[in-house]
Amino acid sequence: MKIKVINSDRIVIRDLQSALDLMMNAKYENDYEGIIISKDAVTEDFFRLSSGLAGEILQKFVNYNMKLAVYGDYSMYDSKPLRDFILESNKGKNFFFVESQDEAMRRYNDDITEKLQADS
């Protein structure tokens, strides 16, 4: 699985369009199957669920069969809906929140291993 890793302290995902641009560039111009991005590179609106941005972005990634991992420290968020959203997302394989880039890469590698074992 080819993964694009974005380590940036500037906001890369500002809105739905910037997320789509990033995804399309990764998928169709560079043949990536997933993206790992620092939480610091994602607008805070994403983490305010009432904005709807996280849901819109998640839906686009699912529609285009792209995986997304956002890594960073989530301890400052005390919103129960956001914590529930993170827990539910982490149960899946397409969209998840982890503490580190290494943990995100492990999740992707575990997914590949599971697929290979299922195919054998």
Salt bridges, closest charged atoms under 4 A:
GLU44 OE2 - LYS39 NZ 3.85
ASP45 OD1 - ARG48 NH2 2.91
ASP84 OD2 - LYS80 NZ 2.90
GLU88 OE2 - LYS91 NZ 2.99
ASP111 OD2 - LYS67 NZ 3.32
ASP111 OD2 - LYS115 NZ 3.64
GLU114 OE1 - LYS93 NZ 2.52
